[in-house]
Amino acid sequence: MPSMTVISATAIPDHLRGALTRWLLEVTPTLYLGTVSARVRTELWTNLTACLTEGSAALAYPAANEQGFTLHTAGPQRRHPFDFDGLTLIAFQRLPVGQEKAKPL
């Protein structure tokens, strides 16, 4: 049964953007949205993660859990989902020393 799928992908190759737009709408340059089957969603995510070199990606789709959705991420990013008693929470990684930005006054 088809379900709503949301993919956010940054810095991906043009051929991959084309493949995503065959199945999903490109709402903004990094956000893809559509209703596809689980098989299509899995194939899109597999292809996306295989071609991901510099960018990062996130996938969200409905699931039978407390929050009503499942979240997957790929690539280097500061936000990482983790399971906390059945709930998906987001953990932030600290920036390496020297990369922190000064706070404006």
Biopython code that builds the backbone (N, CA, C, O; Angstrom):
import numpy as np
from Bio.PDB.StructureBuilder import StructureBuilder

atoms = [
    (1, "MET", "N", (0.846, -1.184, 0.000)),
    (1, "MET", "CA", (0.000, 0.000, 0.000)),
    (1, "MET", "C", (0.888, 1.243, 0.000)),
    (1, "MET", "O", (1.780, 1.349, 0.841)),
    (2, "PRO", "N", (0.671, 2.177, -0.911)),
    (2, "PRO", "CA", (1.495, 3.389, -0.960)),
    (2, "PRO", "C", (1.309, 4.251, 0.277)),
    (2, "PRO", "O", (0.236, 4.284, 0.878)),
    (3, "SER", "N", (2.379, 4.949, 0.645)),
    (3, "SER", "CA", (2.308, 5.859, 1.781)),
    (3, "SER", "C", (3.173, 7.085, 1.499)),
    (3, "SER", "O", (4.051, 7.058, 0.637)),
    (4, "MET", "N", (2.909, 8.156, 2.240)),
    (4, "MET", "CA", (3.631, 9.417, 2.076)),
    (4, "MET", "C", (5.099, 9.216, 2.426)),
    (4, "MET", "O", (5.422, 8.629, 3.458)),
    (5, "THR", "N", (5.979, 9.699, 1.571)),
    (5, "THR", "CA", (7.416, 9.590, 1.781)),
    (5, "THR", "C", (8.033, 10.971, 1.635)),
    (5, "THR", "O", (7.702, 11.716, 0.713)),
    (6, "VAL", "N", (8.937, 11.308, 2.557)),
    (6, "VAL", "CA", (9.650, 12.579, 2.512)),
    (6, "VAL", "C", (11.141, 12.286, 2.542)),
    (6, "VAL", "O", (11.624, 11.573, 3.422)),
    (7, "ILE", "N", (11.868, 12.838, 1.579)),
    (7, "ILE", "CA", (13.324, 12.699, 1.531)),
    (7, "ILE", "C", (13.932, 14.083, 1.444)),
    (7, "ILE", "O", (13.536, 14.892, 0.604)),
    (8, "SER", "N", (14.880, 14.354, 2.301)),
    (8, "SER", "CA", (15.663, 15.581, 2.232)),
    (8, "SER", "C", (17.089, 15.171, 1.916)),
    (8, "SER", "O", (17.700, 14.405, 2.661)),
    (9, "ALA", "N", (17.623, 15.681, 0.806)),
    (9, "ALA", "CA", (18.962, 15.271, 0.377)),
    (9, "ALA", "C", (19.751, 16.492, -0.089)),
    (9, "ALA", "O", (19.275, 17.270, -0.916)),
    (10, "THR", "N", (20.951, 16.652, 0.444)),
    (10, "THR", "CA", (21.800, 17.777, 0.060)),
    (10, "THR", "C", (23.046, 17.266, -0.639)),
    (10, "THR", "O", (23.557, 16.191, -0.323)),
    (11, "ALA", "N", (23.530, 18.052, -1.594)),
    (11, "ALA", "CA", (24.767, 17.762, -2.325)),
    (11, "ALA", "C", (24.750, 16.375, -2.952)),
    (11, "ALA", "O", (25.664, 15.577, -2.743)),
    (12, "ILE", "N", (23.703, 16.096, -3.723)),
    (12, "ILE", "CA", (23.625, 14.810, -4.417)),
    (12, "ILE", "C", (23.853, 15.042, -5.906)),
    (12, "ILE", "O", (23.583, 16.135, -6.403)),
    (13, "PRO", "N", (24.345, 14.035, -6.630)),
    (13, "PRO", "CA", (24.598, 14.187, -8.062)),
    (13, "PRO", "C", (23.304, 14.435, -8.853)),
    (13, "PRO", "O", (22.219, 14.044, -8.422)),
    (14, "ASP", "N", (23.434, 15.083, -10.004)),
    (14, "ASP", "CA", (22.274, 15.398, -10.835)),
    (14, "ASP", "C", (21.508, 14.157, -11.271)),
    (14, "ASP", "O", (20.277, 14.172, -11.312)),
    (15, "HIS", "N", (22.229, 13.075, -11.600)),
    (15, "HIS", "CA", (21.527, 11.862, -12.036)),
    (15, "HIS", "C", (20.651, 11.293, -10.935)),
    (15, "HIS", "O", (19.613, 10.695, -11.213)),
    (16, "LEU", "N", (21.061, 11.475, -9.686)),
    (16, "LEU", "CA", (20.264, 10.993, -8.563)),
    (16, "LEU", "C", (19.050, 11.888, -8.339)),
    (16, "LEU", "O", (17.972, 11.400, -7.999)),
    (17, "ARG", "N", (19.220, 13.198, -8.528)),
    (17, "ARG", "CA", (18.080, 14.113, -8.439)),
    (17, "ARG", "C", (17.039, 13.736, -9.483)),
    (17, "ARG", "O", (15.840, 13.749, -9.205)),
    (18, "GLY", "N", (17.500, 13.398, -10.690)),
    (18, "GLY", "CA", (16.574, 12.977, -11.740)),
    (18, "GLY", "C", (15.837, 11.705, -11.387)),
    (18, "GLY", "O", (14.639, 11.582, -11.642)),
    (19, "ALA", "N", (16.553, 10.756, -10.798)),
    (19, "ALA", "CA", (15.921, 9.495, -10.392)),
    (19, "ALA", "C", (14.870, 9.731, -9.312)),
    (19, "ALA", "O", (13.806, 9.113, -9.338)),
    (20, "LEU", "N", (15.158, 10.613, -8.371)),
    (20, "LEU", "CA", (14.194, 10.914, -7.309)),
    (20, "LEU", "C", (12.957, 11.604, -7.870)),
    (20, "LEU", "O", (11.839, 11.334, -7.430)),
    (21, "THR", "N", (13.156, 12.503, -8.850)),
    (21, "THR", "CA", (12.012, 13.240, -9.389)),
    (21, "THR", "C", (11.138, 12.390, -10.307)),
    (21, "THR", "O", (10.043, 12.817, -10.674)),
    (22, "ARG", "N", (11.592, 11.211, -10.681)),
    (22, "ARG", "CA", (10.712, 10.300, -11.425)),
    (22, "ARG", "C", (9.588, 9.782, -10.538)),
    (22, "ARG", "O", (8.503, 9.462, -11.024)),
    (23, "TRP", "N", (9.851, 9.702, -9.236)),
    (23, "TRP", "CA", (8.880, 9.139, -8.298)),
    (23, "TRP", "C", (8.303, 10.160, -7.330)),
    (23, "TRP", "O", (7.178, 9.997, -6.855)),
    (24, "LEU", "N", (9.063, 11.216, -7.030)),
    (24, "LEU", "CA", (8.664, 12.187, -6.016)),
    (24, "LEU", "C", (8.675, 13.602, -6.590)),
    (24, "LEU", "O", (9.355, 13.865, -7.582)),
    (25, "LEU", "N", (7.935, 14.498, -5.979)),
    (25, "LEU", "CA", (7.978, 15.907, -6.350)),
    (25, "LEU", "C", (9.145, 16.586, -5.656)),
    (25, "LEU", "O", (9.389, 16.348, -4.473)),
    (26, "GLU", "N", (9.866, 17.425, -6.377)),
    (26, "GLU", "CA", (10.955, 18.201, -5.771)),
    (26, "GLU", "C", (10.368, 19.544, -5.336)),
    (26, "GLU", "O", (10.325, 20.500, -6.111)),
    (27, "VAL", "N", (9.917, 19.596, -4.084)),
    (27, "VAL", "CA", (9.230, 20.765, -3.551)),
    (27, "VAL", "C", (10.178, 21.954, -3.441)),
    (27, "VAL", "O", (9.825, 23.072, -3.816)),
    (28, "THR", "N", (11.370, 21.712, -2.930)),
    (28, "THR", "CA", (12.455, 22.695, -2.911)),
    (28, "THR", "C", (13.696, 21.954, -3.404)),
    (28, "THR", "O", (13.652, 20.733, -3.551)),
    (29, "PRO", "N", (14.801, 22.655, -3.665)),
    (29, "PRO", "CA", (15.975, 21.952, -4.205)),
    (29, "PRO", "C", (16.499, 20.792, -3.361)),
    (29, "PRO", "O", (17.256, 19.971, -3.880)),
    (30, "THR", "N", (16.139, 20.690, -2.115)),
    (30, "THR", "CA", (16.637, 19.581, -1.295)),
    (30, "THR", "C", (15.537, 18.704, -0.700)),
    (30, "THR", "O", (15.828, 17.768, 0.044)),
    (31, "LEU", "N", (14.281, 18.997, -1.019)),
    (31, "LEU", "CA", (13.167, 18.296, -0.387)),
    (31, "LEU", "C", (12.304, 17.594, -1.432)),
    (31, "LEU", "O", (11.812, 18.222, -2.369)),
    (32, "TYR", "N", (12.125, 16.271, -1.259)),
    (32, "TYR", "CA", (11.346, 15.442, -2.181)),
    (32, "TYR", "C", (10.171, 14.844, -1.416)),
    (32, "TYR", "O", (10.324, 14.383, -0.285)),
    (33, "LEU", "N", (8.998, 14.858, -2.043)),
    (33, "LEU", "CA", (7.777, 14.455, -1.366)),
    (33, "LEU", "C", (6.894, 13.674, -2.329)),
    (33, "LEU", "O", (6.747, 14.055, -3.490)),
    (34, "GLY", "N", (6.308, 12.581, -1.850)),
    (34, "GLY", "CA", (5.409, 11.815, -2.707)),
    (34, "GLY", "C", (4.803, 10.627, -1.997)),
    (34, "GLY", "O", (5.113, 10.347, -0.839)),
    (35, "THR", "N", (3.925, 9.926, -2.717)),
    (35, "THR", "CA", (3.274, 8.728, -2.211)),
    (35, "THR", "C", (3.746, 7.562, -3.063)),
    (35, "THR", "O", (3.391, 7.456, -4.237)),
    (36, "VAL", "N", (4.548, 6.687, -2.469)),
    (36, "VAL", "CA", (5.106, 5.540, -3.183)),
    (36, "VAL", "C", (4.969, 4.285, -2.323)),
    (36, "VAL", "O", (4.710, 4.364, -1.122)),
    (37, "SER", "N", (5.144, 3.143, -2.948)),
    (37, "SER", "CA", (5.073, 1.879, -2.220)),
    (37, "SER", "C", (6.351, 1.678, -1.400)),
    (37, "SER", "O", (7.349, 2.371, -1.600)),
    (38, "ALA", "N", (6.299, 0.729, -0.485)),
    (38, "ALA", "CA", (7.468, 0.433, 0.352)),
    (38, "ALA", "C", (8.631, -0.066, -0.500)),
    (38, "ALA", "O", (9.788, 0.239, -0.207)),
    (39, "ARG", "N", (8.342, -0.814, -1.529)),
    (39, "ARG", "CA", (9.398, -1.329, -2.399)),
    (39, "ARG", "C", (10.114, -0.202, -3.139)),
    (39, "ARG", "O", (11.343, -0.191, -3.217)),
    (40, "VAL", "N", (9.350, 0.744, -3.681)),
    (40, "VAL", "CA", (9.946, 1.889, -4.378)),
    (40, "VAL", "C", (10.739, 2.736, -3.394)),
    (40, "VAL", "O", (11.852, 3.168, -3.697)),
    (41, "ARG", "N", (10.166, 2.975, -2.213)),
    (41, "ARG", "CA", (10.861, 3.763, -1.179)),
    (41, "ARG", "C", (12.191, 3.121, -0.820)),
    (41, "ARG", "O", (13.199, 3.818, -0.702)),
    (42, "THR", "N", (12.211, 1.811, -0.643)),
    (42, "THR", "CA", (13.441, 1.101, -0.295)),
    (42, "THR", "C", (14.467, 1.205, -1.416)),
    (42, "THR", "O", (15.649, 1.420, -1.151)),
    (43, "GLU", "N", (14.037, 1.057, -2.648)),
    (43, "GLU", "CA", (14.962, 1.172, -3.785)),
    (43, "GLU", "C", (15.521, 2.583, -3.903)),
    (43, "GLU", "O", (16.715, 2.752, -4.151)),
    (44, "LEU", "N", (14.681, 3.596, -3.730)),
    (44, "LEU", "CA", (15.152, 4.981, -3.789)),
    (44, "LEU", "C", (16.187, 5.245, -2.696)),
    (44, "LEU", "O", (17.222, 5.857, -2.955)),
    (45, "TRP", "N", (15.910, 4.785, -1.481)),
    (45, "TRP", "CA", (16.827, 5.010, -0.366)),
    (45, "TRP", "C", (18.137, 4.260, -0.571)),
    (45, "TRP", "O", (19.206, 4.790, -0.268)),
    (46, "THR", "N", (18.069, 3.045, -1.075)),
    (46, "THR", "CA", (19.270, 2.255, -1.347)),
    (46, "THR", "C", (20.142, 2.946, -2.383)),
    (46, "THR", "O", (21.354, 3.063, -2.198)),
    (47, "ASN", "N", (19.533, 3.407, -3.473)),
    (47, "ASN", "CA", (20.287, 4.116, -4.504)),
    (47, "ASN", "C", (20.851, 5.432, -3.983)),
    (47, "ASN", "O", (21.981, 5.800, -4.306)),
    (48, "LEU", "N", (20.078, 6.127, -3.192)),
    (48, "LEU", "CA", (20.532, 7.406, -2.636)),
    (48, "LEU", "C", (21.739, 7.217, -1.723)),
    (48, "LEU", "O", (22.729, 7.937, -1.850)),
    (49, "THR", "N", (21.667, 6.270, -0.820)),
    (49, "THR", "CA", (22.782, 6.059, 0.109)),
    (49, "THR", "C", (24.015, 5.501, -0.587)),
    (49, "THR", "O", (25.137, 5.744, -0.144)),
    (50, "ALA", "N", (23.820, 4.758, -1.667)),
    (50, "ALA", "CA", (24.970, 4.219, -2.411)),
    (50, "ALA", "C", (25.719, 5.312, -3.159)),
    (50, "ALA", "O", (26.937, 5.231, -3.316)),
    (51, "CYS", "N", (25.007, 6.329, -3.621)),
    (51, "CYS", "CA", (25.625, 7.404, -4.404)),
    (51, "CYS", "C", (26.033, 8.609, -3.559)),
    (51, "CYS", "O", (26.649, 9.543, -4.071)),
    (52, "LEU", "N", (25.702, 8.596, -2.298)),
    (52, "LEU", "CA", (25.974, 9.736, -1.427)),
    (52, "LEU", "C", (27.458, 9.799, -1.088)),
    (52, "LEU", "O", (27.980, 8.901, -0.427)),
    (53, "THR", "N", (28.141, 10.849, -1.533)),
    (53, "THR", "CA", (29.567, 10.987, -1.248)),
    (53, "THR", "C", (29.835, 12.158, -0.316)),
    (53, "THR", "O", (30.472, 11.996, 0.725)),
    (54, "GLU", "N", (29.352, 13.330, -0.687)),
    (54, "GLU", "CA", (29.615, 14.529, 0.119)),
    (54, "GLU", "C", (28.420, 14.955, 0.956)),
    (54, "GLU", "O", (28.586, 15.459, 2.067)),
    (55, "GLY", "N", (27.233, 14.758, 0.436)),
    (55, "GLY", "CA", (26.036, 15.287, 1.062)),
    (55, "GLY", "C", (25.482, 14.416, 2.167)),
    (55, "GLY", "O", (26.108, 13.453, 2.611)),
    (56, "SER", "N", (24.296, 14.784, 2.595)),
    (56, "SER", "CA", (23.599, 14.020, 3.623)),
    (56, "SER", "C", (22.145, 13.877, 3.210)),
    (56, "SER", "O", (21.653, 14.625, 2.365)),
    (57, "ALA", "N", (21.465, 12.918, 3.807)),
    (57, "ALA", "CA", (20.070, 12.656, 3.450)),
    (57, "ALA", "C", (19.293, 12.182, 4.667)),
    (57, "ALA", "O", (19.842, 11.589, 5.595)),
    (58, "ALA", "N", (17.992, 12.464, 4.631)),
    (58, "ALA", "CA", (17.077, 11.993, 5.666)),
    (58, "ALA", "C", (15.812, 11.486, 4.984)),
    (58, "ALA", "O", (15.338, 12.074, 4.011)),
    (59, "LEU", "N", (15.276, 10.395, 5.503)),
    (59, "LEU", "CA", (14.065, 9.773, 4.968)),
    (59, "LEU", "C", (13.063, 9.621, 6.102)),
    (59, "LEU", "O", (13.408, 9.137, 7.180)),
    (60, "ALA", "N", (11.816, 10.036, 5.858)),
    (60, "ALA", "CA", (10.740, 9.860, 6.839)),
    (60, "ALA", "C", (9.520, 9.290, 6.131)),
    (60, "ALA", "O", (9.166, 9.714, 5.031)),
    (61, "TYR", "N", (8.879, 8.313, 6.786)),
    (61, "TYR", "CA", (7.673, 7.715, 6.223)),
    (61, "TYR", "C", (6.820, 7.164, 7.363)),
    (61, "TYR", "O", (7.337, 6.889, 8.446)),
    (62, "PRO", "N", (5.502, 6.999, 7.126)),
    (62, "PRO", "CA", (4.605, 6.524, 8.178)),
    (62, "PRO", "C", (4.961, 5.120, 8.660)),
    (62, "PRO", "O", (5.426, 4.279, 7.891)),
    (63, "ALA", "N", (4.732, 4.891, 9.948)),
    (63, "ALA", "CA", (4.973, 3.575, 10.550)),
    (63, "ALA", "C", (4.012, 3.386, 11.715)),
    (63, "ALA", "O", (3.499, 4.349, 12.284)),
    (64, "ALA", "N", (3.784, 2.133, 12.054)),
    (64, "ALA", "CA", (2.882, 1.804, 13.159)),
    (64, "ALA", "C", (3.656, 1.841, 14.474)),
    (64, "ALA", "O", (3.919, 0.798, 15.074)),
    (65, "ASN", "N", (4.018, 3.039, 14.919)),
    (65, "ASN", "CA", (4.690, 3.204, 16.206)),
    (65, "ASN", "C", (4.087, 4.403, 16.936)),
    (65, "ASN", "O", (3.145, 5.022, 16.440)),
    (66, "GLU", "N", (4.614, 4.729, 18.091)),
    (66, "GLU", "CA", (4.061, 5.792, 18.917)),
    (66, "GLU", "C", (4.056, 7.147, 18.209)),
    (66, "GLU", "O", (3.105, 7.914, 18.355)),
    (67, "GLN", "N", (5.098, 7.447, 17.452)),
    (67, "GLN", "CA", (5.195, 8.739, 16.781)),
    (67, "GLN", "C", (4.472, 8.763, 15.438)),
    (67, "GLN", "O", (4.131, 9.834, 14.936)),
    (68, "GLY", "N", (4.239, 7.602, 14.862)),
    (68, "GLY", "CA", (3.536, 7.532, 13.598)),
    (68, "GLY", "C", (4.430, 7.610, 12.375)),
    (68, "GLY", "O", (3.932, 7.633, 11.249)),
    (69, "PHE", "N", (5.749, 7.650, 12.574)),
    (69, "PHE", "CA", (6.678, 7.685, 11.445)),
    (69, "PHE", "C", (8.001, 7.042, 11.819)),
    (69, "PHE", "O", (8.310, 6.850, 12.995)),
    (70, "THR", "N", (8.780, 6.713, 10.790)),
    (70, "THR", "CA", (10.129, 6.177, 10.949)),
    (70, "THR", "C", (11.082, 7.144, 10.274)),
    (70, "THR", "O", (10.746, 7.741, 9.251)),
    (71, "LEU", "N", (12.269, 7.301, 10.839)),
    (71, "LEU", "CA", (13.258, 8.246, 10.339)),
    (71, "LEU", "C", (14.580, 7.524, 10.109)),
    (71, "LEU", "O", (15.040, 6.770, 10.966)),
    (72, "HIS", "N", (15.196, 7.760, 8.937)),
    (72, "HIS", "CA", (16.518, 7.233, 8.615)),
    (72, "HIS", "C", (17.395, 8.389, 8.157)),
    (72, "HIS", "O", (16.903, 9.329, 7.533)),
    (73, "THR", "N", (18.682, 8.329, 8.459)),
    (73, "THR", "CA", (19.618, 9.347, 7.988)),
    (73, "THR", "C", (20.833, 8.661, 7.379)),
    (73, "THR", "O", (21.136, 7.507, 7.682)),
    (74, "ALA", "N", (21.523, 9.401, 6.510)),
    (74, "ALA", "CA", (22.742, 8.895, 5.878)),
    (74, "ALA", "C", (23.667, 10.080, 5.615)),
    (74, "ALA", "O", (23.222, 11.215, 5.443)),
    (75, "GLY", "N", (24.956, 9.788, 5.588)),
    (75, "GLY", "CA", (25.938, 10.829, 5.316)),
    (75, "GLY", "C", (26.364, 11.555, 6.574)),
    (75, "GLY", "O", (25.788, 11.358, 7.644)),
    (76, "PRO", "N", (27.383, 12.402, 6.439)),
    (76, "PRO", "CA", (27.878, 13.144, 7.598)),
    (76, "PRO", "C", (26.934, 14.277, 7.980)),
    (76, "PRO", "O", (26.614, 15.132, 7.155)),
    (77, "GLN", "N", (26.497, 14.277, 9.218)),
    (77, "GLN", "CA", (25.654, 15.344, 9.724)),
    (77, "GLN", "C", (25.750, 15.410, 11.238)),
    (77, "GLN", "O", (26.149, 14.445, 11.890)),
    (78, "ARG", "N", (25.379, 16.558, 11.789)),
    (78, "ARG", "CA", (25.456, 16.740, 13.236)),
    (78, "ARG", "C", (24.285, 16.099, 13.965)),
    (78, "ARG", "O", (24.392, 15.809, 15.156)),
    (79, "ARG", "N", (23.189, 15.873, 13.290)),
    (79, "ARG", "CA", (22.000, 15.314, 13.930)),
    (79, "ARG", "C", (21.918, 13.818, 13.653)),
    (79, "ARG", "O", (21.993, 13.378, 12.506)),
    (80, "HIS", "N", (21.762, 13.048, 14.721)),
    (80, "HIS", "CA", (21.649, 11.596, 14.582)),
    (80, "HIS", "C", (20.442, 11.117, 15.375)),
    (80, "HIS", "O", (20.338, 11.390, 16.571)),
    (81, "PRO", "N", (19.526, 10.403, 14.719)),
    (81, "PRO", "CA", (18.378, 9.858, 15.453)),
    (81, "PRO", "C", (18.796, 8.668, 16.315)),
    (81, "PRO", "O", (19.665, 7.885, 15.932)),
    (82, "PHE", "N", (18.177, 8.546, 17.466)),
    (82, "PHE", "CA", (18.403, 7.365, 18.302)),
    (82, "PHE", "C", (17.098, 7.003, 18.996)),
    (82, "PHE", "O", (16.236, 7.851, 19.227)),
    (83, "ASP", "N", (16.978, 5.731, 19.319)),
    (83, "ASP", "CA", (15.771, 5.212, 19.937)),
    (83, "ASP", "C", (15.848, 5.377, 21.449)),
    (83, "ASP", "O", (16.823, 4.964, 22.076)),
    (84, "PHE", "N", (14.824, 5.979, 22.028)),
    (84, "PHE", "CA", (14.731, 6.143, 23.472)),
    (84, "PHE", "C", (13.379, 5.613, 23.908)),
    (84, "PHE", "O", (12.374, 6.318, 23.818)),
    (85, "ASP", "N", (13.349, 4.376, 24.380)),
    (85, "ASP", "CA", (12.121, 3.710, 24.817)),
    (85, "ASP", "C", (11.023, 3.759, 23.756)),
    (85, "ASP", "O", (9.864, 4.037, 24.060)),
    (86, "GLY", "N", (11.398, 3.489, 22.523)),
    (86, "GLY", "CA", (10.422, 3.447, 21.449)),
    (86, "GLY", "C", (10.178, 4.773, 20.744)),
    (86, "GLY", "O", (9.468, 4.809, 19.739)),
    (87, "LEU", "N", (10.747, 5.855, 21.244)),
    (87, "LEU", "CA", (10.613, 7.162, 20.599)),
    (87, "LEU", "C", (11.915, 7.508, 19.903)),
    (87, "LEU", "O", (12.997, 7.237, 20.424)),
    (88, "THR", "N", (11.812, 8.104, 18.736)),
    (88, "THR", "CA", (13.002, 8.549, 18.026)),
    (88, "THR", "C", (13.309, 9.973, 18.463)),
    (88, "THR", "O", (12.492, 10.879, 18.298)),
    (89, "LEU", "N", (14.485, 10.155, 19.017)),
    (89, "LEU", "CA", (14.954, 11.480, 19.419)),
    (89, "LEU", "C", (16.167, 11.837, 18.578)),
    (89, "LEU", "O", (16.791, 10.959, 17.982)),
    (90, "ILE", "N", (16.504, 13.110, 18.526)),
    (90, "ILE", "CA", (17.637, 13.579, 17.747)),
    (90, "ILE", "C", (18.741, 14.041, 18.693)),
    (90, "ILE", "O", (18.518, 14.862, 19.583)),
    (91, "ALA", "N", (19.933, 13.495, 18.478)),
    (91, "ALA", "CA", (21.109, 13.894, 19.263)),
    (91, "ALA", "C", (22.006, 14.758, 18.376)),
    (91, "ALA", "O", (22.218, 14.446, 17.204)),
    (92, "PHE", "N", (22.523, 15.834, 18.938)),
    (92, "PHE", "CA", (23.438, 16.717, 18.227)),
    (92, "PHE", "C", (24.860, 16.371, 18.604)),
    (92, "PHE", "O", (25.173, 16.189, 19.781)),
    (93, "GLN", "N", (25.724, 16.281, 17.605)),
    (93, "GLN", "CA", (27.141, 16.100, 17.879)),
    (93, "GLN", "C", (27.771, 17.472, 18.056)),
    (93, "GLN", "O", (27.374, 18.440, 17.406)),
    (94, "ARG", "N", (28.743, 17.544, 18.928)),
    (94, "ARG", "CA", (29.474, 18.798, 19.101)),
    (94, "ARG", "C", (30.385, 19.021, 17.917)),
    (94, "ARG", "O", (30.878, 18.074, 17.306)),
    (95, "LEU", "N", (30.604, 20.289, 17.599)),
    (95, "LEU", "CA", (31.565, 20.623, 16.557)),
    (95, "LEU", "C", (32.974, 20.419, 17.080)),
    (95, "LEU", "O", (33.225, 20.641, 18.264)),
    (96, "PRO", "N", (33.903, 19.999, 16.226)),
    (96, "PRO", "CA", (35.294, 19.874, 16.666)),
    (96, "PRO", "C", (35.837, 21.222, 17.150)),
    (96, "PRO", "O", (35.381, 22.279, 16.713)),
    (97, "VAL", "N", (36.800, 21.172, 18.042)),
    (97, "VAL", "CA", (37.383, 22.392, 18.606)),
    (97, "VAL", "C", (37.957, 23.231, 17.464)),
    (97, "VAL", "O", (38.659, 22.718, 16.593)),
    (98, "GLY", "N", (37.647, 24.518, 17.484)),
    (98, "GLY", "CA", (38.133, 25.410, 16.450)),
    (98, "GLY", "C", (37.103, 25.672, 15.372)),
    (98, "GLY", "O", (37.245, 26.628, 14.610)),
    (99, "GLN", "N", (36.053, 24.837, 15.285)),
    (99, "GLN", "CA", (35.013, 25.047, 14.281)),
    (99, "GLN", "C", (33.777, 25.718, 14.864)),
    (99, "GLN", "O", (32.838, 26.023, 14.129)),
    (100, "GLU", "N", (33.762, 25.953, 16.174)),
    (100, "GLU", "CA", (32.624, 26.610, 16.766)),
    (100, "GLU", "C", (32.576, 28.047, 16.292)),
    (100, "GLU", "O", (33.610, 28.703, 16.169)),
    (101, "LYS", "N", (31.384, 28.532, 16.029)),
    (101, "LYS", "CA", (31.211, 29.918, 15.603)),
    (101, "LYS", "C", (31.039, 30.791, 16.829)),
    (101, "LYS", "O", (30.429, 30.385, 17.819)),
    (102, "ALA", "N", (31.579, 31.983, 16.750)),
    (102, "ALA", "CA", (31.403, 32.933, 17.848)),
    (102, "ALA", "C", (29.964, 33.421, 17.846)),
    (102, "ALA", "O", (29.391, 33.694, 16.792)),
    (103, "LYS", "N", (29.389, 33.527, 19.031)),
    (103, "LYS", "CA", (28.010, 34.005, 19.147)),
    (103, "LYS", "C", (28.002, 35.518, 19.001)),
    (103, "LYS", "O", (28.833, 36.204, 19.596)),
    (104, "PRO", "N", (27.055, 36.051, 18.203)),
    (104, "PRO", "CA", (26.995, 37.515, 18.064)),
    (104, "PRO", "C", (26.536, 38.157, 19.355)),
    (104, "PRO", "O", (25.774, 37.570, 20.124)),
    (105, "LEU", "N", (27.007, 39.360, 19.582)),
    (105, "LEU", "CA", (26.622, 40.106, 20.788)),
    (105, "LEU", "C", (25.315, 40.777, 20.650)),
    (105, "LEU", "O", (24.861, 41.441, 21.582)),
]
sb = StructureBuilder()
sb.init_structure("model")
sb.init_model(0)
sb.init_chain("A")
sb.init_seg("    ")
for serial, (resi, resn, name, xyz) in enumerate(atoms, 1):
    if name == "N":
        sb.init_residue(resn, " ", resi, " ")
    sb.init_atom(name, np.array(xyz, "f"), 0.0, 1.0, " ", f" {name:<3s}", serial, name[0])
structure = sb.get_structure()
